[in-house]
């Protein structure tokens, strides 16, 4: 991955400075959990990939308690890859890049077993392009996934268009506080 890509680097810099404030993030996270929860309730997703929020990202972990019948998996950084591990609750360990992760001793789940992947990102476009943080972890993981890909974002993170490279993996849907957007 070329993290020195100038248009993406400049866009990431701008996006870091234009994040919604803490109160708006809290309100939008609540709305996102309702949107995603309603959508998951209508699906037969056995395995759901989720993420532990970094500052400036939507907080989704209470969905684990809302849908205990589903098998939830969260990523751990292992070298240059993401390994997905089963979690039963939101108790996580400190991990790479300041990201909370499941315990290394928890059950591993192959990316090809995941039915729905909830993906973080710095920005998304309505046609499913995702701008990540520049390390390529999710692009590499999604390349081998059969999962329905759902970009999870605040309103401010949906942009009219984004630069895209061949290795960038597209989303099937965007989950916003205002509802689900089909990218197909």
PyMOL commands that place a pseudoatom at each C-alpha (Angstrom):
pseudoatom trace, name=CA, resn=UNK, resi=1, chain=A, elem=C, hetatm=0, pos=[0.000, 0.000, 0.000]
pseudoatom trace, name=CA, resn=UNK, resi=2, chain=A, elem=C, hetatm=0, pos=[1.286, 3.410, -0.877]
pseudoatom trace, name=CA, resn=UNK, resi=3, chain=A, elem=C, hetatm=0, pos=[0.413, 5.532, 2.153]
pseudoatom trace, name=CA, resn=UNK, resi=4, chain=A, elem=C, hetatm=0, pos=[2.179, 8.484, 0.525]
pseudoatom trace, name=CA, resn=UNK, resi=5, chain=A, elem=C, hetatm=0, pos=[-0.636, 8.908, -2.043]
pseudoatom trace, name=CA, resn=UNK, resi=6, chain=A, elem=C, hetatm=0, pos=[-0.946, 12.703, -2.015]
pseudoatom trace, name=CA, resn=UNK, resi=7, chain=A, elem=C, hetatm=0, pos=[-4.693, 13.181, -2.653]
pseudoatom trace, name=CA, resn=UNK, resi=8, chain=A, elem=C, hetatm=0, pos=[-5.577, 10.633, 0.041]
pseudoatom trace, name=CA, resn=UNK, resi=9, chain=A, elem=C, hetatm=0, pos=[-2.999, 11.996, 2.493]
pseudoatom trace, name=CA, resn=UNK, resi=10, chain=A, elem=C, hetatm=0, pos=[-4.293, 15.562, 2.113]
pseudoatom trace, name=CA, resn=UNK, resi=11, chain=A, elem=C, hetatm=0, pos=[-7.885, 14.380, 2.466]
pseudoatom trace, name=CA, resn=UNK, resi=12, chain=A, elem=C, hetatm=0, pos=[-7.079, 12.428, 5.651]
pseudoatom trace, name=CA, resn=UNK, resi=13, chain=A, elem=C, hetatm=0, pos=[-5.444, 15.525, 7.126]
pseudoatom trace, name=CA, resn=UNK, resi=14, chain=A, elem=C, hetatm=0, pos=[-8.532, 17.637, 6.344]
pseudoatom trace, name=CA, resn=UNK, resi=15, chain=A, elem=C, hetatm=0, pos=[-10.916, 14.981, 7.702]
pseudoatom trace, name=CA, resn=UNK, resi=16, chain=A, elem=C, hetatm=0, pos=[-9.060, 14.732, 11.023]
pseudoatom trace, name=CA, resn=UNK, resi=17, chain=A, elem=C, hetatm=0, pos=[-9.674, 18.456, 11.516]
pseudoatom trace, name=CA, resn=UNK, resi=18, chain=A, elem=C, hetatm=0, pos=[-13.366, 18.359, 10.566]
pseudoatom trace, name=CA, resn=UNK, resi=19, chain=A, elem=C, hetatm=0, pos=[-14.675, 15.565, 12.800]
pseudoatom trace, name=CA, resn=UNK, resi=20, chain=A, elem=C, hetatm=0, pos=[-17.974, 16.150, 14.581]
pseudoatom trace, name=CA, resn=UNK, resi=21, chain=A, elem=C, hetatm=0, pos=[-17.703, 17.172, 18.226]
pseudoatom trace, name=CA, resn=UNK, resi=22, chain=A, elem=C, hetatm=0, pos=[-18.073, 14.690, 21.119]
pseudoatom trace, name=CA, resn=UNK, resi=23, chain=A, elem=C, hetatm=0, pos=[-21.776, 15.413, 21.711]
pseudoatom trace, name=CA, resn=UNK, resi=24, chain=A, elem=C, hetatm=0, pos=[-22.600, 14.969, 18.026]
pseudoatom trace, name=CA, resn=UNK, resi=25, chain=A, elem=C, hetatm=0, pos=[-20.502, 11.779, 17.884]
pseudoatom trace, name=CA, resn=UNK, resi=26, chain=A, elem=C, hetatm=0, pos=[-22.448, 10.378, 20.849]
pseudoatom trace, name=CA, resn=UNK, resi=27, chain=A, elem=C, hetatm=0, pos=[-25.841, 11.256, 19.315]
pseudoatom trace, name=CA, resn=UNK, resi=28, chain=A, elem=C, hetatm=0, pos=[-24.871, 9.952, 15.888]
pseudoatom trace, name=CA, resn=UNK, resi=29, chain=A, elem=C, hetatm=0, pos=[-23.447, 6.724, 17.394]
pseudoatom trace, name=CA, resn=UNK, resi=30, chain=A, elem=C, hetatm=0, pos=[-26.798, 6.130, 19.135]
pseudoatom trace, name=CA, resn=UNK, resi=31, chain=A, elem=C, hetatm=0, pos=[-28.631, 6.649, 15.838]
pseudoatom trace, name=CA, resn=UNK, resi=32, chain=A, elem=C, hetatm=0, pos=[-26.172, 4.387, 13.989]
pseudoatom trace, name=CA, resn=UNK, resi=33, chain=A, elem=C, hetatm=0, pos=[-26.700, 1.572, 16.500]
pseudoatom trace, name=CA, resn=UNK, resi=34, chain=A, elem=C, hetatm=0, pos=[-30.471, 1.842, 15.892]
pseudoatom trace, name=CA, resn=UNK, resi=35, chain=A, elem=C, hetatm=0, pos=[-30.026, 1.828, 12.091]
pseudoatom trace, name=CA, resn=UNK, resi=36, chain=A, elem=C, hetatm=0, pos=[-27.618, -1.127, 12.152]
pseudoatom trace, name=CA, resn=UNK, resi=37, chain=A, elem=C, hetatm=0, pos=[-29.669, -2.949, 14.797]
pseudoatom trace, name=CA, resn=UNK, resi=38, chain=A, elem=C, hetatm=0, pos=[-32.864, -2.651, 12.735]
pseudoatom trace, name=CA, resn=UNK, resi=39, chain=A, elem=C, hetatm=0, pos=[-31.011, -3.864, 9.635]
pseudoatom trace, name=CA, resn=UNK, resi=40, chain=A, elem=C, hetatm=0, pos=[-29.359, -6.806, 11.454]
pseudoatom trace, name=CA, resn=UNK, resi=41, chain=A, elem=C, hetatm=0, pos=[-32.700, -7.826, 12.986]
pseudoatom trace, name=CA, resn=UNK, resi=42, chain=A, elem=C, hetatm=0, pos=[-34.011, -8.422, 9.435]
pseudoatom trace, name=CA, resn=UNK, resi=43, chain=A, elem=C, hetatm=0, pos=[-30.977, -10.489, 8.342]
pseudoatom trace, name=CA, resn=UNK, resi=44, chain=A, elem=C, hetatm=0, pos=[-29.816, -13.996, 8.996]
pseudoatom trace, name=CA, resn=UNK, resi=45, chain=A, elem=C, hetatm=0, pos=[-26.252, -12.975, 9.731]
pseudoatom trace, name=CA, resn=UNK, resi=46, chain=A, elem=C, hetatm=0, pos=[-24.601, -15.622, 11.831]
pseudoatom trace, name=CA, resn=UNK, resi=47, chain=A, elem=C, hetatm=0, pos=[-21.158, -13.989, 12.005]
pseudoatom trace, name=CA, resn=UNK, resi=48, chain=A, elem=C, hetatm=0, pos=[-20.772, -10.217, 12.205]
pseudoatom trace, name=CA, resn=UNK, resi=49, chain=A, elem=C, hetatm=0, pos=[-17.432, -8.430, 12.016]
pseudoatom trace, name=CA, resn=UNK, resi=50, chain=A, elem=C, hetatm=0, pos=[-17.362, -5.243, 14.057]
pseudoatom trace, name=CA, resn=UNK, resi=51, chain=A, elem=C, hetatm=0, pos=[-14.718, -2.815, 15.320]
pseudoatom trace, name=CA, resn=UNK, resi=52, chain=A, elem=C, hetatm=0, pos=[-13.736, -1.026, 18.520]
pseudoatom trace, name=CA, resn=UNK, resi=53, chain=A, elem=C, hetatm=0, pos=[-13.960, 2.695, 17.855]
pseudoatom trace, name=CA, resn=UNK, resi=54, chain=A, elem=C, hetatm=0, pos=[-10.938, 4.917, 17.760]
pseudoatom trace, name=CA, resn=UNK, resi=55, chain=A, elem=C, hetatm=0, pos=[-11.430, 8.586, 18.686]
pseudoatom trace, name=CA, resn=UNK, resi=56, chain=A, elem=C, hetatm=0, pos=[-13.613, 10.120, 15.984]
pseudoatom trace, name=CA, resn=UNK, resi=57, chain=A, elem=C, hetatm=0, pos=[-15.279, 6.819, 15.006]
pseudoatom trace, name=CA, resn=UNK, resi=58, chain=A, elem=C, hetatm=0, pos=[-18.812, 5.576, 15.776]
pseudoatom trace, name=CA, resn=UNK, resi=59, chain=A, elem=C, hetatm=0, pos=[-19.142, 3.471, 18.925]
pseudoatom trace, name=CA, resn=UNK, resi=60, chain=A, elem=C, hetatm=0, pos=[-20.972, 0.203, 18.130]
pseudoatom trace, name=CA, resn=UNK, resi=61, chain=A, elem=C, hetatm=0, pos=[-19.973, -2.307, 20.802]
pseudoatom trace, name=CA, resn=UNK, resi=62, chain=A, elem=C, hetatm=0, pos=[-23.322, -2.294, 22.627]
pseudoatom trace, name=CA, resn=UNK, resi=63, chain=A, elem=C, hetatm=0, pos=[-24.669, -4.147, 19.564]
pseudoatom trace, name=CA, resn=UNK, resi=64, chain=A, elem=C, hetatm=0, pos=[-22.899, -7.233, 20.938]
pseudoatom trace, name=CA, resn=UNK, resi=65, chain=A, elem=C, hetatm=0, pos=[-25.254, -7.280, 23.926]
pseudoatom trace, name=CA, resn=UNK, resi=66, chain=A, elem=C, hetatm=0, pos=[-28.262, -6.373, 21.757]
pseudoatom trace, name=CA, resn=UNK, resi=67, chain=A, elem=C, hetatm=0, pos=[-27.717, -9.400, 19.489]
pseudoatom trace, name=CA, resn=UNK, resi=68, chain=A, elem=C, hetatm=0, pos=[-26.149, -12.120, 21.672]
pseudoatom trace, name=CA, resn=UNK, resi=69, chain=A, elem=C, hetatm=0, pos=[-27.444, -14.828, 19.306]
pseudoatom trace, name=CA, resn=UNK, resi=70, chain=A, elem=C, hetatm=0, pos=[-25.013, -13.651, 16.632]
pseudoatom trace, name=CA, resn=UNK, resi=71, chain=A, elem=C, hetatm=0, pos=[-21.357, -14.591, 16.592]
pseudoatom trace, name=CA, resn=UNK, resi=72, chain=A, elem=C, hetatm=0, pos=[-19.400, -11.325, 16.868]
pseudoatom trace, name=CA, resn=UNK, resi=73, chain=A, elem=C, hetatm=0, pos=[-15.791, -11.026, 15.750]
pseudoatom trace, name=CA, resn=UNK, resi=74, chain=A, elem=C, hetatm=0, pos=[-13.406, -8.095, 16.091]
pseudoatom trace, name=CA, resn=UNK, resi=75, chain=A, elem=C, hetatm=0, pos=[-9.985, -7.593, 14.536]
pseudoatom trace, name=CA, resn=UNK, resi=76, chain=A, elem=C, hetatm=0, pos=[-6.558, -7.949, 16.084]
pseudoatom trace, name=CA, resn=UNK, resi=77, chain=A, elem=C, hetatm=0, pos=[-3.554, -6.553, 14.258]
pseudoatom trace, name=CA, resn=UNK, resi=78, chain=A, elem=C, hetatm=0, pos=[-1.107, -9.368, 13.530]
pseudoatom trace, name=CA, resn=UNK, resi=79, chain=A, elem=C, hetatm=0, pos=[1.855, -8.028, 11.587]
pseudoatom trace, name=CA, resn=UNK, resi=80, chain=A, elem=C, hetatm=0, pos=[0.420, -6.392, 8.458]
pseudoatom trace, name=CA, resn=UNK, resi=81, chain=A, elem=C, hetatm=0, pos=[-2.883, -8.295, 8.629]
pseudoatom trace, name=CA, resn=UNK, resi=82, chain=A, elem=C, hetatm=0, pos=[-6.116, -8.347, 10.603]
pseudoatom trace, name=CA, resn=UNK, resi=83, chain=A, elem=C, hetatm=0, pos=[-7.071, -11.578, 12.369]
pseudoatom trace, name=CA, resn=UNK, resi=84, chain=A, elem=C, hetatm=0, pos=[-10.685, -11.728, 13.514]
pseudoatom trace, name=CA, resn=UNK, resi=85, chain=A, elem=C, hetatm=0, pos=[-11.404, -13.168, 16.945]
pseudoatom trace, name=CA, resn=UNK, resi=86, chain=A, elem=C, hetatm=0, pos=[-14.692, -14.075, 18.560]
pseudoatom trace, name=CA, resn=UNK, resi=87, chain=A, elem=C, hetatm=0, pos=[-15.917, -11.816, 21.364]
pseudoatom trace, name=CA, resn=UNK, resi=88, chain=A, elem=C, hetatm=0, pos=[-18.823, -12.279, 23.766]
pseudoatom trace, name=CA, resn=UNK, resi=89, chain=A, elem=C, hetatm=0, pos=[-18.773, -8.815, 25.322]
pseudoatom trace, name=CA, resn=UNK, resi=90, chain=A, elem=C, hetatm=0, pos=[-17.137, -5.432, 24.952]
pseudoatom trace, name=CA, resn=UNK, resi=91, chain=A, elem=C, hetatm=0, pos=[-14.206, -6.156, 27.300]
pseudoatom trace, name=CA, resn=UNK, resi=92, chain=A, elem=C, hetatm=0, pos=[-11.147, -5.755, 25.099]
pseudoatom trace, name=CA, resn=UNK, resi=93, chain=A, elem=C, hetatm=0, pos=[-7.389, -5.499, 25.542]
pseudoatom trace, name=CA, resn=UNK, resi=94, chain=A, elem=C, hetatm=0, pos=[-5.199, -2.542, 24.539]
pseudoatom trace, name=CA, resn=UNK, resi=95, chain=A, elem=C, hetatm=0, pos=[-3.676, -3.338, 21.157]
pseudoatom trace, name=CA, resn=UNK, resi=96, chain=A, elem=C, hetatm=0, pos=[-1.742, -2.030, 18.193]
pseudoatom trace, name=CA, resn=UNK, resi=97, chain=A, elem=C, hetatm=0, pos=[-2.134, 1.626, 17.173]
pseudoatom trace, name=CA, resn=UNK, resi=98, chain=A, elem=C, hetatm=0, pos=[-4.156, 2.323, 20.355]
pseudoatom trace, name=CA, resn=UNK, resi=99, chain=A, elem=C, hetatm=0, pos=[-7.004, 0.106, 19.135]
pseudoatom trace, name=CA, resn=UNK, resi=100, chain=A, elem=C, hetatm=0, pos=[-8.827, -2.082, 21.651]
pseudoatom trace, name=CA, resn=UNK, resi=101, chain=A, elem=C, hetatm=0, pos=[-8.686, -5.724, 20.552]
pseudoatom trace, name=CA, resn=UNK, resi=102, chain=A, elem=C, hetatm=0, pos=[-9.988, -9.139, 21.565]
pseudoatom trace, name=CA, resn=UNK, resi=103, chain=A, elem=C, hetatm=0, pos=[-7.677, -11.343, 23.571]
pseudoatom trace, name=CA, resn=UNK, resi=104, chain=A, elem=C, hetatm=0, pos=[-5.118, -13.262, 21.522]
pseudoatom trace, name=CA, resn=UNK, resi=105, chain=A, elem=C, hetatm=0, pos=[-6.408, -16.426, 23.204]
pseudoatom trace, name=CA, resn=UNK, resi=106, chain=A, elem=C, hetatm=0, pos=[-9.982, -15.948, 21.939]
pseudoatom trace, name=CA, resn=UNK, resi=107, chain=A, elem=C, hetatm=0, pos=[-11.338, -18.131, 19.128]
pseudoatom trace, name=CA, resn=UNK, resi=108, chain=A, elem=C, hetatm=0, pos=[-10.103, -17.114, 15.657]
pseudoatom trace, name=CA, resn=UNK, resi=109, chain=A, elem=C, hetatm=0, pos=[-12.630, -16.738, 12.839]
pseudoatom trace, name=CA, resn=UNK, resi=110, chain=A, elem=C, hetatm=0, pos=[-11.578, -16.867, 9.196]
pseudoatom trace, name=CA, resn=UNK, resi=111, chain=A, elem=C, hetatm=0, pos=[-12.513, -13.777, 7.197]
pseudoatom trace, name=CA, resn=UNK, resi=112, chain=A, elem=C, hetatm=0, pos=[-14.310, -16.072, 4.742]
pseudoatom trace, name=CA, resn=UNK, resi=113, chain=A, elem=C, hetatm=0, pos=[-16.699, -17.096, 7.570]
pseudoatom trace, name=CA, resn=UNK, resi=114, chain=A, elem=C, hetatm=0, pos=[-17.944, -13.539, 8.197]
pseudoatom trace, name=CA, resn=UNK, resi=115, chain=A, elem=C, hetatm=0, pos=[-21.459, -12.787, 6.875]
pseudoatom trace, name=CA, resn=UNK, resi=116, chain=A, elem=C, hetatm=0, pos=[-21.554, -9.041, 7.560]
pseudoatom trace, name=CA, resn=UNK, resi=117, chain=A, elem=C, hetatm=0, pos=[-18.513, -6.803, 8.004]
pseudoatom trace, name=CA, resn=UNK, resi=118, chain=A, elem=C, hetatm=0, pos=[-19.089, -3.436, 9.702]
pseudoatom trace, name=CA, resn=UNK, resi=119, chain=A, elem=C, hetatm=0, pos=[-16.154, -1.307, 8.521]
pseudoatom trace, name=CA, resn=UNK, resi=120, chain=A, elem=C, hetatm=0, pos=[-14.762, 1.909, 9.963]
pseudoatom trace, name=CA, resn=UNK, resi=121, chain=A, elem=C, hetatm=0, pos=[-13.279, 4.564, 7.726]
pseudoatom trace, name=CA, resn=UNK, resi=122, chain=A, elem=C, hetatm=0, pos=[-12.307, 8.196, 7.609]
pseudoatom trace, name=CA, resn=UNK, resi=123, chain=A, elem=C, hetatm=0, pos=[-14.752, 8.871, 4.760]
pseudoatom trace, name=CA, resn=UNK, resi=124, chain=A, elem=C, hetatm=0, pos=[-17.039, 7.095, 2.320]
pseudoatom trace, name=CA, resn=UNK, resi=125, chain=A, elem=C, hetatm=0, pos=[-18.681, 7.992, -0.971]
pseudoatom trace, name=CA, resn=UNK, resi=126, chain=A, elem=C, hetatm=0, pos=[-22.210, 6.960, -1.929]
pseudoatom trace, name=CA, resn=UNK, resi=127, chain=A, elem=C, hetatm=0, pos=[-20.814, 4.601, -4.560]
pseudoatom trace, name=CA, resn=UNK, resi=128, chain=A, elem=C, hetatm=0, pos=[-19.058, 2.562, -1.853]
pseudoatom trace, name=CA, resn=UNK, resi=129, chain=A, elem=C, hetatm=0, pos=[-15.510, 3.919, -1.968]
pseudoatom trace, name=CA, resn=UNK, resi=130, chain=A, elem=C, hetatm=0, pos=[-13.920, 3.861, 1.484]
pseudoatom trace, name=CA, resn=UNK, resi=131, chain=A, elem=C, hetatm=0, pos=[-11.022, 6.000, 2.641]
pseudoatom trace, name=CA, resn=UNK, resi=132, chain=A, elem=C, hetatm=0, pos=[-9.236, 4.254, 5.505]
pseudoatom trace, name=CA, resn=UNK, resi=133, chain=A, elem=C, hetatm=0, pos=[-6.365, 5.434, 7.651]
pseudoatom trace, name=CA, resn=UNK, resi=134, chain=A, elem=C, hetatm=0, pos=[-3.746, 4.511, 5.064]
pseudoatom trace, name=CA, resn=UNK, resi=135, chain=A, elem=C, hetatm=0, pos=[-2.275, 1.221, 6.289]
pseudoatom trace, name=CA, resn=UNK, resi=136, chain=A, elem=C, hetatm=0, pos=[-4.459, -1.029, 4.094]
pseudoatom trace, name=CA, resn=UNK, resi=137, chain=A, elem=C, hetatm=0, pos=[-5.533, -3.449, 6.855]
pseudoatom trace, name=CA, resn=UNK, resi=138, chain=A, elem=C, hetatm=0, pos=[-9.223, -3.519, 5.915]
pseudoatom trace, name=CA, resn=UNK, resi=139, chain=A, elem=C, hetatm=0, pos=[-8.540, -3.573, 2.164]
pseudoatom trace, name=CA, resn=UNK, resi=140, chain=A, elem=C, hetatm=0, pos=[-6.352, -6.664, 2.579]
pseudoatom trace, name=CA, resn=UNK, resi=141, chain=A, elem=C, hetatm=0, pos=[-8.876, -8.377, 4.880]
pseudoatom trace, name=CA, resn=UNK, resi=142, chain=A, elem=C, hetatm=0, pos=[-11.861, -7.575, 2.658]
pseudoatom trace, name=CA, resn=UNK, resi=143, chain=A, elem=C, hetatm=0, pos=[-10.084, -8.862, -0.454]
pseudoatom trace, name=CA, resn=UNK, resi=144, chain=A, elem=C, hetatm=0, pos=[-10.648, -12.405, 0.859]
pseudoatom trace, name=CA, resn=UNK, resi=145, chain=A, elem=C, hetatm=0, pos=[-14.097, -11.841, 2.342]
pseudoatom trace, name=CA, resn=UNK, resi=146, chain=A, elem=C, hetatm=0, pos=[-17.502, -12.927, 1.088]
pseudoatom trace, name=CA, resn=UNK, resi=147, chain=A, elem=C, hetatm=0, pos=[-19.223, -10.710, 3.655]
pseudoatom trace, name=CA, resn=UNK, resi=148, chain=A, elem=C, hetatm=0, pos=[-21.724, -7.981, 2.993]
pseudoatom trace, name=CA, resn=UNK, resi=149, chain=A, elem=C, hetatm=0, pos=[-19.583, -4.868, 3.515]
pseudoatom trace, name=CA, resn=UNK, resi=150, chain=A, elem=C, hetatm=0, pos=[-21.142, -2.031, 5.486]
pseudoatom trace, name=CA, resn=UNK, resi=151, chain=A, elem=C, hetatm=0, pos=[-19.240, 1.237, 5.875]
pseudoatom trace, name=CA, resn=UNK, resi=152, chain=A, elem=C, hetatm=0, pos=[-20.200, 2.822, 9.192]
pseudoatom trace, name=CA, resn=UNK, resi=153, chain=A, elem=C, hetatm=0, pos=[-19.934, 6.591, 9.350]
pseudoatom trace, name=CA, resn=UNK, resi=154, chain=A, elem=C, hetatm=0, pos=[-21.086, 9.893, 10.761]
pseudoatom trace, name=CA, resn=UNK, resi=155, chain=A, elem=C, hetatm=0, pos=[-22.995, 12.253, 8.418]
pseudoatom trace, name=CA, resn=UNK, resi=156, chain=A, elem=C, hetatm=0, pos=[-19.877, 14.403, 7.953]
pseudoatom trace, name=CA, resn=UNK, resi=157, chain=A, elem=C, hetatm=0, pos=[-17.957, 11.408, 6.605]
pseudoatom trace, name=CA, resn=UNK, resi=158, chain=A, elem=C, hetatm=0, pos=[-20.141, 10.872, 3.515]
pseudoatom trace, name=CA, resn=UNK, resi=159, chain=A, elem=C, hetatm=0, pos=[-18.499, 12.750, 0.658]
pseudoatom trace, name=CA, resn=UNK, resi=160, chain=A, elem=C, hetatm=0, pos=[-19.562, 13.193, -2.993]
pseudoatom trace, name=CA, resn=UNK, resi=161, chain=A, elem=C, hetatm=0, pos=[-16.490, 11.365, -4.288]
pseudoatom trace, name=CA, resn=UNK, resi=162, chain=A, elem=C, hetatm=0, pos=[-13.192, 9.906, -3.128]
pseudoatom trace, name=CA, resn=UNK, resi=163, chain=A, elem=C, hetatm=0, pos=[-9.935, 8.910, -4.839]
pseudoatom trace, name=CA, resn=UNK, resi=164, chain=A, elem=C, hetatm=0, pos=[-9.786, 5.157, -5.442]
pseudoatom trace, name=CA, resn=UNK, resi=165, chain=A, elem=C, hetatm=0, pos=[-6.964, 2.774, -6.261]
pseudoatom trace, name=CA, resn=UNK, resi=166, chain=A, elem=C, hetatm=0, pos=[-7.207, -0.775, -7.626]
pseudoatom trace, name=CA, resn=UNK, resi=167, chain=A, elem=C, hetatm=0, pos=[-6.610, -2.375, -4.208]
pseudoatom trace, name=CA, resn=UNK, resi=168, chain=A, elem=C, hetatm=0, pos=[-9.334, -0.306, -2.482]
pseudoatom trace, name=CA, resn=UNK, resi=169, chain=A, elem=C, hetatm=0, pos=[-12.283, -2.499, -1.510]
pseudoatom trace, name=CA, resn=UNK, resi=170, chain=A, elem=C, hetatm=0, pos=[-15.792, -1.083, -2.040]
pseudoatom trace, name=CA, resn=UNK, resi=171, chain=A, elem=C, hetatm=0, pos=[-18.665, -1.179, 0.432]
pseudoatom trace, name=CA, resn=UNK, resi=172, chain=A, elem=C, hetatm=0, pos=[-22.057, -2.689, -0.401]
pseudoatom trace, name=CA, resn=UNK, resi=173, chain=A, elem=C, hetatm=0, pos=[-23.886, -0.342, 1.978]
pseudoatom trace, name=CA, resn=UNK, resi=174, chain=A, elem=C, hetatm=0, pos=[-23.221, 2.741, 4.069]
pseudoatom trace, name=CA, resn=UNK, resi=175, chain=A, elem=C, hetatm=0, pos=[-24.764, 2.947, 7.523]
pseudoatom trace, name=CA, resn=UNK, resi=176, chain=A, elem=C, hetatm=0, pos=[-25.347, 6.572, 8.481]
pseudoatom trace, name=CA, resn=UNK, resi=177, chain=A, elem=C, hetatm=0, pos=[-27.320, 8.047, 11.386]
pseudoatom trace, name=CA, resn=UNK, resi=178, chain=A, elem=C, hetatm=0, pos=[-30.081, 8.778, 8.850]
pseudoatom trace, name=CA, resn=UNK, resi=179, chain=A, elem=C, hetatm=0, pos=[-30.348, 5.235, 7.470]
pseudoatom trace, name=CA, resn=UNK, resi=180, chain=A, elem=C, hetatm=0, pos=[-28.758, 2.654, 5.228]
pseudoatom trace, name=CA, resn=UNK, resi=181, chain=A, elem=C, hetatm=0, pos=[-27.581, 3.615, 1.729]
pseudoatom trace, name=CA, resn=UNK, resi=182, chain=A, elem=C, hetatm=0, pos=[-27.150, 0.953, -0.943]
pseudoatom trace, name=CA, resn=UNK, resi=183, chain=A, elem=C, hetatm=0, pos=[-23.904, 1.460, -2.846]
pseudoatom trace, name=CA, resn=UNK, resi=184, chain=A, elem=C, hetatm=0, pos=[-24.808, -0.931, -5.660]
for i in range(1, 184): cmd.bond("trace and resi %d" % i, "trace and resi %d" % (i + 1))
show_as sticks, trace
zoom trace
